[in-house]
Amino acid sequence: MAPLKGLSWQSLKANYSLIPLFSIVTIGMVMAAGHAFRSLAFSSDVKVNRRNPERPWETQVNDDGSFKSAKYLHIHDYRKLKKSEYEPELDE
């Protein structure tokens, strides 16, 4: 099988202006692969455990037996907040 045009050393030597493009794309691919590995290996947001197939939300339990909140966004009911004296009245 013949190599693709532009991806062999001979064609890169003939078209030397493509060398920065290939080097920048290669550096970007290495950085993306490194970030993916770092996220899988060291991040607590990602759990990869083939030996112990527990669901992560089943292991996060408070002392009283309720589940811990794993949400990053909490929706507040702003109608229940106390109104400030400086807050204007809003029509509902």
TIRO-2110 file (N, C-alpha, C; in Angstrom, 1 decimal):
// TIRO-2110
0.8, -1.2, 0.0, N, 1, A
0.0, 0.0, 0.0, CA, 1, A
0.9, 1.2, 0.0, C, 1, A
0.6, 2.1, -0.9, N, 2, A
1.5, 3.3, -1.1, CA, 2, A
1.0, 4.3, 0.0, C, 2, A
2.0, 5.1, 0.5, N, 3, A
1.7, 6.1, 1.5, CA, 3, A
0.9, 7.2, 0.8, C, 3, A
0.1, 7.9, 1.6, N, 4, A
-0.6, 9.1, 1.1, CA, 4, A
0.3, 10.2, 0.7, C, 4, A
-0.2, 10.9, -0.4, N, 5, A
0.6, 12.0, -0.9, CA, 5, A
0.7, 13.1, 0.2, C, 5, A
1.9, 13.6, 0.4, N, 6, A
2.1, 14.7, 1.4, CA, 6, A
2.5, 14.2, 2.8, C, 6, A
2.4, 12.8, 3.0, N, 7, A
2.7, 12.3, 4.3, CA, 7, A
4.0, 11.5, 4.4, C, 7, A
4.8, 11.5, 3.4, N, 8, A
6.0, 10.9, 3.4, CA, 8, A
7.2, 11.9, 3.6, C, 8, A
8.4, 11.4, 4.0, N, 9, A
9.5, 12.3, 4.2, CA, 9, A
9.9, 13.0, 2.9, C, 9, A
9.8, 12.2, 1.8, N, 10, A
10.2, 12.8, 0.5, CA, 10, A
9.3, 14.0, 0.1, C, 10, A
8.0, 13.8, 0.3, N, 11, A
7.1, 14.9, -0.1, CA, 11, A
7.2, 16.1, 0.9, C, 11, A
7.5, 15.8, 2.2, N, 12, A
7.7, 16.9, 3.1, CA, 12, A
9.0, 17.7, 2.8, C, 12, A
10.0, 17.0, 2.3, N, 13, A
11.2, 17.7, 1.9, CA, 13, A
11.0, 18.5, 0.7, C, 13, A
10.1, 18.0, -0.2, N, 14, A
9.8, 18.8, -1.4, CA, 14, A
8.9, 20.0, -1.1, C, 14, A
8.0, 19.8, -0.2, N, 15, A
7.1, 20.9, 0.3, CA, 15, A
7.4, 21.2, 1.7, C, 15, A
8.5, 21.9, 1.9, N, 16, A
9.0, 22.2, 3.3, CA, 16, A
8.1, 23.2, 4.0, C, 16, A
7.2, 23.8, 3.3, N, 17, A
6.3, 24.8, 4.0, CA, 17, A
5.3, 24.0, 4.8, C, 17, A
5.1, 22.7, 4.6, N, 18, A
4.1, 22.0, 5.4, CA, 18, A
4.7, 21.5, 6.7, C, 18, A
5.9, 21.6, 6.9, N, 19, A
6.6, 21.0, 8.1, CA, 19, A
6.0, 21.7, 9.4, C, 19, A
5.8, 23.1, 9.5, N, 20, A
5.3, 23.7, 10.6, CA, 20, A
3.8, 23.3, 10.9, C, 20, A
3.1, 23.1, 9.8, N, 21, A
1.7, 22.6, 10.0, CA, 21, A
1.6, 21.2, 10.6, C, 21, A
2.4, 20.3, 10.1, N, 22, A
2.4, 18.9, 10.7, CA, 22, A
3.0, 18.9, 12.1, C, 22, A
4.0, 19.8, 12.4, N, 23, A
4.5, 19.8, 13.8, CA, 23, A
3.4, 20.4, 14.7, C, 23, A
2.7, 21.4, 14.4, N, 24, A
1.7, 22.0, 15.3, CA, 24, A
0.6, 21.0, 15.5, C, 24, A
0.1, 20.4, 14.4, N, 25, A
-1.0, 19.4, 14.5, CA, 25, A
-0.5, 18.2, 15.4, C, 25, A
0.7, 17.8, 15.2, N, 26, A
1.2, 16.7, 16.1, CA, 26, A
1.3, 17.1, 17.5, C, 26, A
1.8, 18.3, 17.8, N, 27, A
1.9, 18.8, 19.2, CA, 27, A
0.5, 18.8, 19.8, C, 27, A
-0.5, 19.3, 19.0, N, 28, A
-1.9, 19.4, 19.5, CA, 28, A
-2.5, 18.0, 19.8, C, 28, A
-2.2, 17.0, 19.0, N, 29, A
-2.7, 15.7, 19.2, CA, 29, A
-2.0, 15.1, 20.4, C, 29, A
-0.8, 15.3, 20.6, N, 30, A
-0.1, 14.8, 21.8, CA, 30, A
-0.6, 15.5, 23.1, C, 30, A
-0.9, 16.8, 23.0, N, 31, A
-1.5, 17.4, 24.2, CA, 31, A
-2.9, 17.0, 24.5, C, 31, A
-3.7, 16.7, 23.5, N, 32, A
-5.0, 16.2, 23.7, CA, 32, A
-5.0, 14.8, 24.3, C, 32, A
-4.1, 14.0, 23.8, N, 33, A
-4.0, 12.6, 24.4, CA, 33, A
-3.5, 12.7, 25.8, C, 33, A
-2.6, 13.6, 26.1, N, 34, A
-2.0, 13.7, 27.5, CA, 34, A
-3.1, 14.2, 28.4, C, 34, A
-3.9, 15.1, 28.0, N, 35, A
-5.0, 15.6, 28.8, CA, 35, A
-6.1, 14.5, 29.1, C, 35, A
-6.4, 13.7, 28.0, N, 36, A
-7.3, 12.6, 28.2, CA, 36, A
-6.7, 11.6, 29.2, C, 36, A
-5.5, 11.3, 29.1, N, 37, A
-4.9, 10.4, 30.1, CA, 37, A
-4.8, 11.0, 31.5, C, 37, A
-4.5, 12.3, 31.6, N, 38, A
-4.5, 12.9, 32.9, CA, 38, A
-5.9, 12.9, 33.6, C, 38, A
-6.9, 13.2, 32.8, N, 39, A
-8.2, 13.2, 33.3, CA, 39, A
-8.7, 11.8, 33.8, C, 39, A
-8.3, 10.8, 33.0, N, 40, A
-8.7, 9.4, 33.4, CA, 40, A
-7.9, 8.9, 34.6, C, 40, A
-6.7, 9.3, 34.7, N, 41, A
-5.8, 8.8, 35.8, CA, 41, A
-5.9, 9.5, 37.1, C, 41, A
-6.1, 10.9, 37.0, N, 42, A
-6.0, 11.6, 38.2, CA, 42, A
-7.2, 12.4, 38.6, C, 42, A
-8.2, 12.5, 37.8, N, 43, A
-9.4, 13.4, 38.1, CA, 43, A
-10.4, 12.6, 38.9, C, 43, A
-11.0, 13.2, 39.9, N, 44, A
-12.1, 12.5, 40.6, CA, 44, A
-13.4, 12.6, 39.9, C, 44, A
-13.5, 13.4, 38.9, N, 45, A
-14.8, 13.4, 38.1, CA, 45, A
-15.0, 12.2, 37.3, C, 45, A
-13.9, 11.5, 36.9, N, 46, A
-14.0, 10.3, 36.1, CA, 46, A
-13.6, 9.1, 36.9, C, 46, A
-14.4, 8.1, 36.9, N, 47, A
-14.1, 6.9, 37.6, CA, 47, A
-14.0, 5.7, 36.7, C, 47, A
-12.9, 5.1, 36.5, N, 48, A
-12.7, 3.9, 35.7, CA, 48, A
-12.2, 2.8, 36.6, C, 48, A
-13.1, 1.8, 36.9, N, 49, A
-12.7, 0.7, 37.7, CA, 49, A
-13.4, -0.5, 37.2, C, 49, A
-12.7, -1.3, 36.5, N, 50, A
-13.3, -2.5, 35.9, CA, 50, A
-13.5, -3.7, 36.9, C, 50, A
-12.6, -3.7, 37.9, N, 51, A
-12.7, -4.8, 38.9, CA, 51, A
-13.9, -4.7, 39.8, C, 51, A
-14.3, -3.5, 40.2, N, 52, A
-15.3, -3.2, 41.1, CA, 52, A
-16.4, -2.4, 40.4, C, 52, A
-17.4, -3.0, 39.8, N, 53, A
-18.3, -2.3, 39.0, CA, 53, A
-19.5, -1.6, 39.8, C, 53, A
-19.1, -0.9, 40.8, N, 54, A
-20.1, -0.2, 41.6, CA, 54, A
-20.5, 1.0, 40.8, C, 54, A
-21.7, 1.5, 41.1, N, 55, A
-22.1, 2.8, 40.5, CA, 55, A
-21.6, 3.8, 41.5, C, 55, A
-21.0, 4.9, 41.0, N, 56, A
-20.4, 5.9, 41.9, CA, 56, A
-21.4, 6.6, 42.8, C, 56, A
-22.6, 6.7, 42.3, N, 57, A
-23.6, 7.5, 43.2, CA, 57, A
-24.1, 6.6, 44.3, C, 57, A
-23.8, 5.3, 44.2, N, 58, A
-24.2, 4.4, 45.4, CA, 58, A
-23.2, 4.5, 46.5, C, 58, A
-22.0, 4.9, 46.2, N, 59, A
-21.0, 4.9, 47.3, CA, 59, A
-20.9, 6.3, 48.0, C, 59, A
-21.7, 7.3, 47.5, N, 60, A
-21.7, 8.6, 48.1, CA, 60, A
-22.9, 8.7, 49.0, C, 60, A
-22.8, 8.3, 50.3, N, 61, A
-23.9, 8.3, 51.2, CA, 61, A
-23.5, 9.1, 52.4, C, 61, A
-24.4, 9.9, 52.9, N, 62, A
-24.1, 10.7, 54.1, CA, 62, A
-24.2, 9.8, 55.3, C, 62, A
-23.9, 10.3, 56.5, N, 63, A
-24.0, 9.5, 57.8, CA, 63, A
-25.4, 9.1, 58.1, C, 63, A
-26.4, 9.9, 57.7, N, 64, A
-27.8, 9.5, 58.1, CA, 64, A
-28.4, 8.6, 57.0, C, 64, A
-27.7, 8.2, 56.0, N, 65, A
-28.2, 7.2, 55.1, CA, 65, A
-28.7, 7.9, 53.8, C, 65, A
-28.8, 9.2, 53.7, N, 66, A
-29.2, 9.8, 52.5, CA, 66, A
-28.0, 10.0, 51.5, C, 66, A
-28.3, 10.2, 50.3, N, 67, A
-27.3, 10.3, 49.3, CA, 67, A
-26.7, 11.7, 49.3, C, 67, A
-25.4, 11.8, 49.0, N, 68, A
-24.8, 13.1, 48.9, CA, 68, A
-25.3, 13.8, 47.6, C, 68, A
-25.3, 15.1, 47.6, N, 69, A
-25.7, 15.8, 46.4, CA, 69, A
-24.5, 15.9, 45.5, C, 69, A
-24.6, 15.4, 44.3, N, 70, A
-23.5, 15.4, 43.4, CA, 70, A
-23.7, 16.5, 42.3, C, 70, A
-24.6, 17.4, 42.6, N, 71, A
-24.9, 18.4, 41.6, CA, 71, A
-23.9, 19.5, 41.7, C, 71, A
-23.6, 20.1, 40.6, N, 72, A
-22.7, 21.3, 40.6, CA, 72, A
-23.5, 22.5, 40.5, C, 72, A
-24.8, 22.4, 40.2, N, 73, A
-25.7, 23.6, 40.1, CA, 73, A
-26.9, 23.3, 41.0, C, 73, A
-27.1, 24.2, 41.9, N, 74, A
-28.3, 24.1, 42.8, CA, 74, A
-29.3, 25.2, 42.4, C, 74, A
-30.5, 24.7, 42.1, N, 75, A
-31.6, 25.7, 41.7, CA, 75, A
-32.2, 26.2, 43.0, C, 75, A
-32.3, 27.5, 43.2, N, 76, A
-32.8, 28.1, 44.4, CA, 76, A
-34.2, 28.7, 44.0, C, 76, A
-35.1, 28.6, 45.0, N, 77, A
-36.4, 29.2, 44.8, CA, 77, A
-36.3, 30.6, 45.4, C, 77, A
-36.2, 31.6, 44.5, N, 78, A
-35.9, 33.0, 44.9, CA, 78, A
-37.2, 33.6, 45.5, C, 78, A
-38.4, 33.0, 45.3, N, 79, A
-39.6, 33.5, 45.8, CA, 79, A
-39.6, 33.4, 47.4, C, 79, A
-38.9, 32.4, 47.9, N, 80, A
-38.9, 32.2, 49.3, CA, 80, A
-37.9, 33.0, 50.1, C, 80, A
-37.0, 33.8, 49.4, N, 81, A
-36.0, 34.6, 50.1, CA, 81, A
-36.7, 35.9, 50.6, C, 81, A
-36.1, 36.4, 51.7, N, 82, A
-36.7, 37.6, 52.3, CA, 82, A
-36.4, 38.8, 51.4, C, 82, A
-37.3, 39.7, 51.3, N, 83, A
-37.2, 40.8, 50.5, CA, 83, A
-36.4, 41.9, 51.3, C, 83, A
-35.5, 42.6, 50.6, N, 84, A
-34.8, 43.7, 51.2, CA, 84, A
-35.7, 45.0, 51.1, C, 84, A
-35.4, 45.9, 51.9, N, 85, A
-36.1, 47.1, 51.9, CA, 85, A
-35.8, 48.0, 50.6, C, 85, A
-34.6, 47.7, 50.0, N, 86, A
-34.2, 48.4, 48.8, CA, 86, A
-34.6, 47.7, 47.5, C, 86, A
-35.2, 46.5, 47.6, N, 87, A
-35.6, 45.8, 46.4, CA, 87, A
-37.0, 46.3, 45.9, C, 87, A
-37.1, 46.6, 44.7, N, 88, A
-38.4, 47.1, 44.1, CA, 88, A
-39.4, 45.9, 44.1, C, 88, A
-40.7, 46.3, 44.1, N, 89, A
-41.7, 45.3, 44.0, CA, 89, A
-41.9, 44.9, 42.6, C, 89, A
-42.0, 43.6, 42.4, N, 90, A
-42.2, 43.0, 41.0, CA, 90, A
-43.6, 42.5, 40.9, C, 90, A
-44.2, 42.7, 39.7, N, 91, A
-45.5, 42.1, 39.4, CA, 91, A
-45.3, 40.7, 39.0, C, 91, A
-46.1, 39.8, 39.6, N, 92, A
-46.0, 38.4, 39.2, CA, 92, A
-47.1, 38.0, 38.3, C, 92, A
END
